[in-house]
Amino acid sequence: MLIGGMWVEGGNYFEVRNPYTNEVLAKVPEASPEDVKTAVAAARKAFEEEKLAAYRRSEILENTSRSIAENKEEFARIISLESGKPIRTSRAEVDRAVLTFKFAAEDAKRVGGEIVPMDVAPGYENHFGFYIREPVGVVAALTPFNFPLNLAAHKVAPAIAAGNAVVLKPASATPLCALKLGETLMEAGLPPGLLNIVTGKGSTVGEALVSNEGVNMVTFTGSPPVGRRIKQLAGMAKVTLELGSNSATIIDESANLEMAVPRCITGAFSFSGQVCISIQRLYVHRNIYEKFLADFIPKVSELKIGDPLSEDTDIGPMISEDAARRVQAWIREAERDGAKVITGGRRDGRIIEPTVMTDVNPDMKIMCLEAFAPVVSIVKFEKFEEAIEMVNNSIYGLQAGVYTQNVANAFKAIKELHVGGVMINEIPTFRADHMPYGGVKESGVGREGVRFAIEEMTNIKMVSFNLG
């Protein structure tokens, strides 16, 4: 573990296994409660003593971006080995992390404030007001398995850009990328203690971290139940939560299917659907429903299942066999209740075939809960308003996609969809790393995206001068 600039051993260790071969990749320390306290104390000490100027924070982040790019293949291989992500997709994640750190390097120079005109209120004509942004202090960052590099980047990079210290706890299934990132940041010139990394289970290490009173903010990506638990434990600390989704896409009658079909395949099946904004629900206008299926199903059937390190693999394993069994049970349950599996539906260990279902209803688990798997359900609609209503019929609200050439329908969707992001003529799985990203309802609170995360990770201090 990385604590106070030192690589620290643990009293107990756990195994990190390759989800495709089940081979042991590494043994990683299981942080003790004392380790967590030491890490938070190291972060607090560094925050109070290392007051890095904005230009220096920017240089460190720029150096990190450059180093990740130079070591792209090593990072990509680590991602594929510990998460089971196909190597081409892993390389794309590394490219995104390069940009995330670069954006943070640029935004570190722009953490400022704003003049507040005081004379808009009678009696305050002789006052001059402005506010500045100050770092919150110590940020606890808890990251998931599915983007072990870039989602760590989305928490660590803006925290450092804003002038905070960080204690990072990566997912226990995928800690190796985070440890490599810690090494990279240290080599880039980050002073000891501004990034600490503790490893272990969320139920023990994570809870000890978020409940520590030395933590000023918690940023978490994961499931809604864990997000609720974090809010209970975090006390007065600020909290940003990026939680679950069962993202939907509307394919309107006027949609360009040549554009929509391949993108929907990417959105539904990339990294075996283990993406927060993976397409789980497709609503297709009845007049193009058969055409859409005729174009979509053959391309799904062509997706290649195999070793994540193989260059031509499209579909790798789920992160665990328990996750694969759960999804298989949901598919079977939906079939018993009348749903049809058009293609796929079978499980082989941790691998779930790319699966397309029809004749589903909104109450089936495969529709109303987060599958986090390579499964998409297709439902026909007649009126655009009906499609919007079906998309909104969800406990989640992260992002939604809409394919349409009808401008009025596009703006109707923008206005009426209850989500954090509406992607027009694009899949909900689309994310640019500088844009605001987050949801409503059970999909969480707060926003990521470097500049917006910096706003979450700073406090506003108001200043008013009485000029007499």
Secondary structure, DSSP 4 states (H G I P E B T S, - for coil): -EETTEE---SEEEEEE-TTT--EEEEEEE--HHHHHHHHHHHHHHHHH----HHHHHHHHHHHHHHHHHTHHHHHHHHHHHH---HHHHHHHHHHHHHHHHHHHHHGGG---EEE-GGGSTT-TTEEEEEEEEE-SEEEEE--SSSTTHHHHHHHHHHHHTT-EEEEE--TTS-HHHHHHHHHHHHTTPPTTSEEE--S-IIIIIHHHHT-TT--EEEEES-HHHHHHHHHHSTTSEEEEE-----EEEE-TT--HHHHHHHHHHHHHGGGG-STT---EEEEETTTHHHHHHHHHHHHHTPPB--TTSTT--B---S-HHHHHHHHHHHHHHHHTT-EEEE---EETTEE--EEEES--TTSHHHHS---SSEEEEEEESSHHHHHHHHHSSSEESEEEEE-S-HHHHHHHHHH--SSEEEETS-TT---TTS-B--EETTEES-BSHHHHHHHTEEEEEEEEE--
